[in-house]
């Protein structure tokens, strides 16, 4: 079940044609996600940018389709994002309950579920479900941005609306950080900034223009050099956790993840020239959602049998979900072959 909705344009009439360096970008991004959950002592740096990176990539591929209504686009997004969300939630629940039964847990305890968390989602989800909040959040970002694109004709006014959203998000993060909203849909007020920036970068083609790209790269490198120096010296404080609404460091919570994303984007373009690395990262980029859904559960189960240092967690969290994704691809190909065979048989009759 390849969840193309992760980076498909919110208004596309058909699935957006894949962009190689975007798949590589997502491949690097999902490595950062798994590393961030691995227990690696410096893994918290991954939280500085990994989720905004995915939102930026999704916005980069956004294209408004006037042939479809906003409601039709939303239904398509629901199918591509939220249906697999439910399927993987049920799959993980089945696997974890089955494991508990095999391990000898009493039936009622093995089958007990935190239904409130599973139904309401968002920041209530932890453990094997800990990353599921991102899907409902991304769905909200995508349909909200597509709605604004259809209703707001002035790009300047749209920019002001998104700035206003950021103001509201900053106020909420500063004063009501621990408030709960189902599905983390309110976090879209902050996340839509990176979606809009991704769309803007695509429209302006800034990442492909040699002169602009060089200046952009030099600028973000200079910014990050100063930022990390000040951070290391304790002269500034910083943290970013979208799930728990921790984006109250005014300004830097946009500049820092955006700068990191731009550097990873140029790195992705560079790595696209190296065949072996390109092939591996492109595959991981296509398997992003499967890895996102399954890597924590994989680590939880394996850790029951053997110690799992961070590097083994990283390896297992990428490997086993990738095998699952590959199996689904082959199953889909087999179905297509069978369907084509039946069609040819009918034609002969």
SULVENKA-V197686 format. One record per pair of residues at least 12 apart in sequence whose ideal C-beta (glycine too) atoms are under 10 Angstrom apart, sorted by the first residue. I is the first residue (numbers start at 1). J is the second residue. Records with the same first field share a line. If there is no record, write none. Layout:
I = J  J
This chain:
1 = 83  84  87  88  91  289  290  293  324  325  328  329  331  332
2 = 80  84  286  287  288  289  290  325  328  329  332
3 = 80  81  83  84  85  87  88  135  286  287  288  289  290  292  293  325
4 = 16  18  80  81  84  286  289
5 = 58  76  77  78  79  80  81  82  83  84  85  135  138  139  142  289
6 = 26  30  54  55  57  58  61  80  81  84  134  135  138  142  285  286  288  289  292
7 = 19  22  23  25  26  54  55  56  57  58  59  60  61  62  138  198  285  286  288  289
8 = 58  61  62  63  76  77  80  81  142
9 = 58  59  60  61  62  63  64  65  73  142  146  199  202
10 = 58  59  61  62  63  64  65  70  73  74  76  77  80  138  139  141  142  143  144  145  146  147  149  195  199
11 = 62  63  64  65  66  67  68  69  70  72  73  74  76  77  142  143  145  146  149  150
12 = 61  62  63  64  65  68  73  76
13 = 63  65  66  67  68  72  73  76
14 = 65
15 = 61  76  80
16 = 58  60  61  62  63
17 = 61
18 = 61  282  285  286
19 = 57  60  61  202  268  285
20 = 268  269  272  278  281  282  285
21 = 57  207  208  265  266  267  268  269  270  271  272  278  281  282  285
22 = 56  57  58  60  61  198  202  265  268  282  285
23 = 57  268  272  278  281  282  283  284  285  286  287  288
24 = 264  265  267  268  269  270  271  272  277  278  279  280  281  282  283  284  285
25 = 53  54  56  57  60  261  264  265  266  267  268  269  271  272  281  285
26 = 53  54  57  58  264  268  281  282  284  285  286  287  288  289  291
27 = 268  271  277  278  280  281  282  283  284  285  286  287  288  291  318
28 = 50  53  264  265  267  268  271  281  284  285
29 = 46  49  50  51  52  53  54  56  57  261  264  268  281  284  285  288  292
30 = 50  53  54  281  284  285  287  288  289  290  291  292  295  317  318  321  322
31 = 46  50  281  284  285  291  314  317  318
32 = 45  46  47  48  49  50  51  53  54  260  264
33 = 46  47  50  51  53  54  131  134  288  291  292  295  296  317  318
34 = 46  50  131  284  291  292  295  296  298  299  310  313  314  315  316  317  318  321
35 = 50  310  311  313  314  317  318
36 = 48  50  51  131  314
37 = 130  131  295  296  299  310  313  314  317
38 = 295  299  308  309  310  311  312  313  314  315  316  317
39 = 299  308  309  310  311  313  314
40 = 309  310  311  313  314
41 = 310
42 = 310
43 = 310  313  314
44 = 239  240  241
45 = 228  231  260
46 = 260
47 = 239  240  241  242  243  246  257
48 = 224  227  228  231  238  239  240  241  252  253  256  257  259  260
49 = 194  240  256  257  258  259  260  261  262  263  264
50 = 240  242  257  260  261  264
51 = 131  133  134  137  138  187  191  194  240  241  242  243  257
52 = 190  191  193  194  195  197  198  240  242  247  253  254  256  257  258  260  261
53 = 194  198  257  258  260  261  262  264  265
54 = 134  138  191  194  195  198  261  288  292
55 = 134  137  138  141  142  145  188  190  191  192  193  194  195  196  197  198  242  257  261
56 = 191  193  194  195  196  197  198  199  201  202  257  258  261  262  264  265
57 = 194  195  198  261  264  265  268  285  288
58 = 138  141  142  145  191  194  195  198  199
59 = 141  142  145  191  192  193  194  195  196  197  198  199  200  201  202
60 = 194  195  197  198  199  200  201  202  203  207  261  265
61 = 198  199  202
62 = 142  145  146  149  195  196  198  199  202  203
63 = 146  149  199  202  203
64 = 145  146  149  150  199
65 = 146  150
66 = 150
68 = 146
69 = 150
70 = 143  146  147  148  149  150  151
71 = 143  147
73 = 142  143  146  147  150
74 = 139  142  143  144  146  147
75 = 143
76 = 143
77 = 138  139  140  142  143  146
78 = 139  143
80 = 139  142  289
81 = 134  135  136  138  139  140  142  143  289
82 = 135  136  139  183
84 = 135  289  290  293
85 = 121  132  134  135  136  139  183  289  293
86 = 118  132  135
87 = 293
88 = 129  132  135  289  290  292  293  294  297
89 = 118  121  125  128  129  132  135  293
90 = 118
91 = 293  294  297  324
92 = 127  128  129  132  293  294  296  297  300
93 = 111  113  118  128  129  297
95 = 128  294  297  298  300  301
96 = 110  113  127  128  129  297  300  301
97 = 109  110  111  112  113
98 = 110  111
99 = 297  300  301  304
100 = 112
103 = 304
114 = 126  127  129
117 = 129  132
118 = 132
119 = 182
120 = 136  180  181  182  183  184
121 = 133  135  136  137  181  182  183  184  185
122 = 136  137  180  181  182  183  184  185  186  187  243  244
123 = 178  179  180  181  182  183  184  187  241  242  243  244  245
124 = 180  182  183  184
125 = 183  184  243
126 = 243  296
127 = 296  297  300
128 = 293  294  295  296  297  298  299  300  301
129 = 293  296  297
130 = 243  295  296  297
131 = 243  291  292  293  294  295  296
132 = 183  184  292  293  296
133 = 183  184  185  187  242  243  244
134 = 184  187  191  242  243  289  292  293
135 = 183  184  289  292  293
136 = 182  183  184  185  187  188
137 = 183  184  185  186  187  188  190  191  242  243
138 = 184  187  188  191  195
139 = 183  185  188
140 = 183  184  185  186  187  188  189  191  192
141 = 185  187  188  189  190  191  192  193  194  195  196
142 = 188  191  192  195
143 = 188
144 = 165  185  188  189  191  192  195
145 = 158  162  188  191  192  195  196  198  199
146 = 195
148 = 161  162  165  192  196
149 = 196  199
155 = 200  203
158 = 196
159 = 196  200
161 = 192  196
162 = 189  192  193  195  196  197
163 = 193  196
164 = 189
165 = 188  189  190  191  192  193  196
166 = 189  190  192  193  247  250  253  254
167 = 189  250
168 = 186  189  190
169 = 186  187  188  189  190  191  192  193  242  245  247  248  253
170 = 189  190  247  248  249  250  251  253
171 = 189  248
172 = 186  187  189  190  245  247  248
173 = 186  187  189  190  241  242  244  245  246  247  248  249  250  253
174 = 245  247  248  249  250
175 = 248
176 = 245
177 = 241  244  245  246  247  248
178 = 244  245
179 = 245
180 = 245
181 = 245
184 = 242  243  244  245
186 = 245
187 = 242  243  244  245  247
188 = 242
189 = 245
190 = 240  242  245  247  253  254
191 = 242  247
193 = 247  253  254  257  258
194 = 242  254  257  258  261
197 = 254  257  258  261  262
198 = 258  261  265
201 = 216  258  261  262  265
206 = 262  265
207 = 262  265  266  268  269
208 = 269
213 = 262  265  266  269
214 = 266
216 = 259  262  263  265  266
217 = 259  262  263  265  266
219 = 259  262
220 = 255  256  258  259  260  261  262  263  265  266
221 = 259  262  263  266
222 = 259
223 = 252  255  256  258  259  262
224 = 255  256  259  260  262  263
227 = 252  255  256  259  260
228 = 256
230 = 252
231 = 252  256
236 = 249  252
237 = 249  252
238 = 252  253  256
239 = 252  253
240 = 252  253  254  256  257
242 = 257
268 = 281  282  285
280 = 318  322
283 = 322  325  326  329
284 = 318  321  322  325
286 = 322  325  326  329
287 = 318  321  322  323  324  325  326  328  329
288 = 321  325
289 = 321  325
290 = 320  321  322  323  324  325  326  327  328
291 = 317  318  319  320  321  322  324  325
292 = 317  321
293 = 321  324
294 = 317  320  321  322  324  325
295 = 313  314  316  317  318  319  320  321  322
296 = 313  317
297 = 317  320  321
298 = 313  316  317  318  319  320  321  324
299 = 312  313  314  316  317  320
300 = 313
301 = 316  320
302 = 316  317  320
303 = 316
